[in-house]
């Protein structure tokens, strides 16, 4: 297993290097002038040139790239011009908010999609199967920002069941001591049940938005994988041996159908990290996605580069985790690795 993990890590190094190069070049060709933006509309060309010189933007691209990589090797992602803080500190402060939202959304989607996909495969052609297809079609058809706005309109504006979509906590709640960065966990650690309720009420609508977005691929893959496994010889042998239907489905079929589902979960988690950008803007969520959008509008290079690099590292870690799960679910994968 350790050998397999080492091999996977070695193959990811070129990917990280490519991400660094491409991100650096793309940020330099984006429309807009960082120096002109921060100098203001009334600034003179001389003032803009001075700011450009202070930021090092007047140097040739190879010199800028060497400076960027040198700082990167020291763990320095640069300083955000919009917040005035180091990018590393900004990302560390905002990443738990995005991670909490993404994980809760994925868990909600799994709680619905996995049982629905299994039932749709077991009872093929029934109303459950038709419901599975409707859910999958709706999840693919609805844009994530539209779903978020629709939920806000129904549950906040019309029914009044949800609080205003203004971040992770309402104005009447106070943040707990930062232990993990996840508000729900920190509230429980602080034994603040009222704060936990307030944080959960703010979280539920954006999490449901992401869950609806991710329902379709998980449900479809679960159904398709279960159908393939239920027709296999070992499942027919298990049924012929007199095992109960729940034993056959839960122990034999579902575990063997999990490999493609785990792959889909990894892909969906990656998609959710991208969809977070829109969801965070709709719900004023103070996560890393909204941070990157604000930096992009201001042509602030360092936060954009830090955001893309952080996402790349998370994708690499996610793929490595999927490989480890493969070995846990199917020992033959460890032997092949």
Wavefront OBJ file of the C-alpha trace (Angstrom):
o trace
v 0.000 0.000 0.000
v 2.794 2.431 0.896
v 4.550 1.641 -2.369
v 1.366 2.383 -4.299
v 0.917 5.700 -2.467
v 4.526 6.666 -3.228
v 4.042 5.866 -6.914
v 0.877 7.944 -7.066
v 2.607 10.890 -5.395
v 5.461 10.762 -7.886
v 3.033 10.924 -10.806
v 1.360 14.025 -9.378
v 4.512 16.152 -9.304
v 4.385 16.996 -13.053
v 0.717 17.909 -12.671
v 1.464 20.369 -9.860
v 4.316 21.906 -11.865
v 2.016 22.282 -14.871
v -0.653 23.946 -12.721
v 1.891 26.452 -11.396
v 3.102 27.375 -14.887
v -0.343 27.595 -16.492
v -1.834 29.594 -13.614
v 1.030 32.067 -13.653
v 0.719 32.633 -17.401
v -3.073 32.876 -17.378
v -3.147 35.477 -14.633
v -0.757 37.633 -16.676
v -2.960 37.577 -19.779
v -6.212 38.356 -17.944
v -7.854 41.614 -19.012
v -7.299 44.478 -16.609
v -4.351 46.189 -14.993
v -3.720 45.512 -11.328
v -1.732 48.704 -10.858
v -4.401 50.855 -12.547
v -7.148 49.219 -10.481
v -5.501 49.965 -7.139
v -4.235 53.394 -8.188
v -7.799 54.524 -8.827
v -9.520 56.097 -11.825
v -8.016 59.549 -11.141
v -4.410 58.339 -10.913
v -1.809 59.691 -13.295
v 0.250 57.423 -15.570
v 3.288 58.162 -13.408
v 1.481 56.975 -10.259
v 0.335 53.824 -12.039
v 3.895 53.165 -13.204
v 5.195 53.569 -9.659
v 2.682 51.065 -8.307
v 3.521 48.652 -11.104
v 7.187 48.929 -10.193
v 6.508 48.302 -6.492
v 4.511 45.192 -7.376
v 7.244 43.955 -9.700
v 4.880 43.895 -12.681
v 7.291 45.950 -14.800
v 9.808 43.107 -14.873
v 9.990 40.503 -17.673
v 7.763 37.426 -17.246
v 10.702 35.016 -16.667
v 11.958 37.197 -13.819
v 8.464 37.373 -12.305
v 8.078 33.605 -12.613
v 11.410 32.893 -10.900
v 10.471 35.243 -8.068
v 7.085 33.547 -7.725
v 8.518 30.016 -7.654
v 11.241 31.041 -5.193
v 8.644 32.446 -2.811
v 6.452 29.375 -3.381
v 9.234 27.035 -2.306
v 9.411 28.986 0.960
v 5.666 28.523 1.509
v 4.886 32.124 0.572
v 1.886 32.502 -1.737
v 2.238 36.264 -1.835
v 0.121 39.035 -0.377
v -3.420 39.916 -1.366
v -3.798 43.512 -2.457
v -7.545 43.476 -1.797
v -7.349 42.320 1.841
v -3.794 43.414 2.662
v -3.139 40.009 4.255
v -0.863 37.138 3.204
v -2.667 34.794 0.833
v -1.738 31.818 3.014
v -3.535 33.379 5.976
v -6.596 34.284 3.902
v -6.899 30.787 2.449
v -6.404 29.149 5.857
v -9.185 31.328 7.271
v -11.640 30.741 4.408
v -10.944 27.156 3.379
v -12.745 25.534 6.357
v -15.954 27.365 5.402
v -15.828 25.983 1.863
v -14.803 22.521 3.052
v -17.629 22.367 5.590
v -20.193 23.429 2.995
v -18.891 20.965 0.392
v -18.689 18.015 2.783
v -22.184 18.558 4.194
v -23.590 18.913 0.673
v -21.865 15.701 -0.426
v -23.059 13.806 2.660
v -26.651 14.917 2.030
v -26.380 13.833 -1.598
v -24.957 10.432 -0.599
v -27.698 9.907 1.998
v -30.309 10.250 -0.759
v -28.509 9.053 -3.898
v -26.992 5.764 -2.663
v -30.220 4.212 -1.268
v -32.192 5.569 -4.226
v -29.748 4.113 -6.739
v -29.724 0.728 -4.993
v -33.541 0.564 -4.810
v -33.850 1.633 -8.441
v -31.557 -1.231 -9.479
v -33.231 -3.820 -7.264
v -36.752 -2.770 -8.319
v -36.030 -2.001 -11.951
v -39.023 -0.580 -13.783
v -40.911 0.337 -10.591
v -41.929 3.783 -9.401
v -38.656 4.004 -7.487
v -36.748 3.514 -10.727
v -38.779 6.237 -12.425
v -38.205 8.550 -9.446
v -34.470 7.896 -9.753
v -34.535 8.978 -13.383
v -36.545 12.118 -12.569
v -34.120 13.096 -9.797
v -31.128 12.505 -12.057
v -32.637 14.545 -14.879
v -33.589 17.420 -12.564
v -30.143 17.499 -10.984
v -28.452 17.743 -14.369
v -30.887 20.284 -15.818
v -30.948 22.867 -13.007
v -27.965 25.254 -12.805
v -26.587 25.443 -9.299
v -27.063 29.213 -8.968
v -30.706 28.902 -10.104
v -31.348 26.176 -7.540
v -29.850 28.336 -4.808
v -31.902 31.384 -5.751
v -35.059 29.261 -5.974
v -34.493 27.793 -2.506
v -33.866 31.254 -1.063
v -37.057 32.573 -2.679
v -39.217 29.703 -1.407
v -37.828 28.997 2.066
v -36.703 32.496 3.057
v -38.898 34.946 1.153
v -42.173 33.025 0.869
v -42.238 30.644 3.830
v -39.819 32.362 6.203
v -38.428 29.028 7.404
v -34.810 29.823 6.642
v -32.706 32.744 7.916
v -31.396 35.409 5.573
v -28.630 34.110 3.298
v -25.935 36.314 4.804
v -23.058 34.018 5.626
v -22.271 31.319 8.157
v -23.867 32.983 11.201
v -26.605 35.532 11.733
v -25.959 38.825 13.495
v -27.298 37.563 16.831
v -24.882 34.605 17.137
v -21.244 34.767 18.152
v -18.478 32.605 16.754
v -17.012 29.924 19.018
v -13.271 29.574 19.701
v -11.637 28.436 16.479
v -10.492 24.844 16.996
v -11.192 23.102 13.690
v -12.576 25.954 11.588
v -15.786 23.948 11.059
v -18.500 25.930 12.809
v -20.735 22.955 13.559
v -17.911 21.040 15.237
v -16.576 24.104 17.060
v -20.056 24.889 18.369
v -20.369 21.369 19.752
v -16.906 21.562 21.309
v -17.909 24.846 22.952
v -21.213 23.236 24.064
v -23.123 26.053 22.441
v -26.284 24.335 21.240
v -27.991 27.593 20.324
v -24.996 28.587 18.225
v -25.000 25.115 16.630
v -28.638 25.557 15.667
v -27.909 28.992 14.201
v -24.926 27.692 12.217
v -26.852 24.678 10.958
v -29.813 26.816 9.862
v -27.462 29.008 7.833
v -25.740 25.969 6.337
v -28.713 23.871 5.300
v -29.883 25.798 2.203
v -26.473 26.121 0.488
v -25.712 22.499 1.396
v -29.017 21.337 -0.118
v -28.197 23.378 -3.227
v -24.929 21.496 -3.653
v -26.631 18.192 -2.822
v -29.217 18.651 -5.580
v -26.400 19.482 -7.988
v -24.537 16.268 -7.133
v -27.497 13.887 -6.882
v -27.634 13.021 -10.571
v -24.174 11.489 -11.168
v -24.123 9.583 -7.865
v -27.614 8.143 -8.382
v -26.964 7.176 -11.987
v -23.648 5.501 -11.261
v -25.027 3.632 -8.230
v -27.951 2.308 -10.261
v -25.825 1.312 -13.248
v -23.159 -0.341 -11.113
v -25.708 -2.254 -9.051
v -27.473 -3.482 -12.196
v -24.177 -4.798 -13.547
v -23.323 -6.568 -10.298
v -26.793 -8.041 -9.731
v -26.458 -9.869 -13.037
v -23.074 -11.396 -12.138
v -22.554 -15.114 -11.542
v -21.470 -14.782 -7.902
v -24.728 -12.994 -7.038
v -26.794 -15.751 -8.645
v -24.708 -18.297 -6.745
v -25.340 -16.462 -3.483
v -29.087 -16.449 -4.159
v -29.015 -20.149 -5.046
v -27.226 -20.859 -1.759
v -30.309 -19.696 0.107
v -28.992 -16.379 1.413
v -31.539 -13.703 2.178
v -32.128 -10.906 -0.312
v -30.804 -8.270 2.097
v -27.652 -10.337 2.683
v -27.032 -10.732 -1.041
v -27.595 -7.057 -1.812
v -25.835 -5.584 1.232
v -22.839 -7.896 1.547
v -22.127 -9.149 -1.955
v -23.665 -6.798 -4.524
v -23.243 -3.384 -2.912
v -19.605 -3.806 -1.916
v -18.615 -4.976 -5.402
v -20.559 -2.097 -6.936
v -18.761 0.497 -4.818
v -15.580 0.929 -6.900
v -17.148 2.977 -9.728
v -19.316 4.778 -7.154
v -16.221 5.833 -5.187
v -14.684 7.154 -8.408
v -17.865 9.132 -9.056
v -17.831 10.515 -5.509
v -14.315 11.812 -6.062
v -15.334 13.483 -9.305
v -18.456 14.957 -7.706
v -16.431 16.369 -4.818
v -14.171 18.065 -7.363
v -17.207 19.467 -9.175
v -18.629 20.740 -5.882
v -15.440 22.650 -5.127
v -15.964 24.465 -8.431
v -19.689 24.929 -7.882
v -18.886 26.475 -4.503
v -17.885 29.669 -6.313
v -21.469 30.310 -7.432
v -23.134 29.026 -4.273
v -20.955 31.179 -2.044
v -21.871 34.291 -3.994
v -25.599 33.480 -3.794
v -25.524 32.859 -0.033
v -22.768 35.391 0.841
v -20.714 32.477 2.161
v -17.235 33.599 3.278
v -15.379 30.774 1.587
v -12.434 30.413 -0.717
v -14.602 30.583 -3.836
v -15.944 34.067 -3.153
v -12.403 35.095 -2.166
v -11.123 34.019 -5.597
v -13.955 35.821 -7.411
v -13.226 39.081 -5.596
v -9.534 38.740 -6.433
v -10.363 38.002 -10.067
v -12.477 41.143 -10.363
v -9.621 43.208 -8.929
v -6.985 41.469 -11.119
v -5.219 40.497 -7.895
v -2.770 37.823 -9.048
v -1.595 36.296 -5.791
v -4.986 35.141 -4.426
v -5.958 33.677 -7.808
v -2.714 31.729 -8.044
v -3.054 30.612 -4.431
v -6.649 29.505 -5.007
v -5.840 27.435 -8.100
v -2.788 25.873 -6.463
v -4.812 24.991 -3.352
v -7.508 23.371 -5.493
v -4.866 21.400 -7.388
v -3.333 20.086 -4.167
v -6.787 19.137 -2.888
v -7.541 17.276 -6.122
v -4.267 15.372 -5.791
v -5.030 14.477 -2.161
v -8.555 13.435 -3.149
v -7.324 11.137 -5.914
v -4.810 9.610 -3.517
v -7.599 9.004 -0.998
v -9.671 7.316 -3.707
v -6.754 5.001 -4.522
v -6.471 4.071 -0.835
v -10.229 3.390 -0.667
v -9.886 1.137 -3.698
v -7.419 -0.963 -1.742
v -9.745 -1.113 1.266
v -12.800 -2.093 -0.792
v -11.033 -4.500 -3.145
v -7.727 -6.054 -1.923
v -6.880 -7.032 -5.505
v -6.175 -3.342 -6.218
v -3.436 -3.360 -3.550
v -1.849 -6.412 -5.098
v -1.900 -4.862 -8.550
v -0.459 -1.590 -7.160
l 1 2 3 4 5 6 7 8 9 10 11 12 13 14 15 16 17 18 19 20 21 22 23 24 25 26 27 28 29 30 31 32 33 34 35 36 37 38 39 40 41 42 43 44 45 46 47 48 49 50 51 52 53 54 55 56 57 58 59 60 61 62 63 64 65 66 67 68 69 70 71 72 73 74 75 76 77 78 79 80 81 82 83 84 85 86 87 88 89 90 91 92 93 94 95 96 97 98 99 100 101 102 103 104 105 106 107 108 109 110 111 112 113 114 115 116 117 118 119 120 121 122 123 124 125 126 127 128 129 130 131 132 133 134 135 136 137 138 139 140 141 142 143 144 145 146 147 148 149 150 151 152 153 154 155 156 157 158 159 160 161 162 163 164 165 166 167 168 169 170 171 172 173 174 175 176 177 178 179 180 181 182 183 184 185 186 187 188 189 190 191 192 193 194 195 196 197 198 199 200 201 202 203 204 205 206 207 208 209 210 211 212 213 214 215 216 217 218 219 220 221 222 223 224 225 226 227 228 229 230 231 232 233 234 235 236 237 238 239 240 241 242 243 244 245 246 247 248 249 250 251 252 253 254 255 256 257 258 259 260 261 262 263 264 265 266 267 268 269 270 271 272 273 274 275 276 277 278 279 280 281 282 283 284 285 286 287 288 289 290 291 292 293 294 295 296 297 298 299 300 301 302 303 304 305 306 307 308 309 310 311 312 313 314 315 316 317 318 319 320 321 322 323 324 325 326 327 328 329 330 331 332 333 334 335 336 337
